[in-house]
Amino acid sequence: MAYFHPSLTPEAWHTLTSTKQILNIASELTRAKHALEKEQTVNLKRSMERALELIDLTVADSKWYQKRKELLRLREHLGGFYIGAYTSADELHCALKL
């Protein structure tokens, strides 16, 4: 069961198109970006947690089998940013380009 999206089940998430899944993740990351710019650490943390949860649901979706490696790489770097492995969004951006 989803923690931050309590009414969202994996089955319901998997019925969404790939595009809608990615756009939902992107929305959370956009919220995180705005919170970072405004130095709103609580909102940044919550947005990152929601994005990570949606990435987990997406990785579990069989239609993403061919792109699972890329999704997990994104999750790894976002998790690193979440725990403070990167000191700025610029460092995260550079790491994602590698």
CORLIN-V718305 format. One line per field, one symbol per residue. ss: DSSP state (@ for helix, = for strand, . for the rest). psi: psi as a letter, one per 30 degrees, with the letter a starting at -180 (. if undefined). burial: 1 if it has 16 or more other C-alpha atoms within 10 Angstrom, else 0. A space follows every 50 residues. Layout:
ss=???
psi=???
burial=???
This chain:
ss=.........@@@@@@..@@@@@@@@@@@@@@@@@@@@...@@@@@@@@@@ @@@@@@@@@..@@@@@@@@@@@@@@@@@@@@@@.....@@@@@@@@@.
psi=kkefiffjleeeefflleeeeeeeeeeeeeeeeeeeeghieeeeeeeeee eeeeeeeeefkffgefgeeeeeeeeeeeeeeefgfkflfeeeeeeff.
burial=00000000010011000000100110011111101100000011111111 111111111010000001001001101110100001000001000000
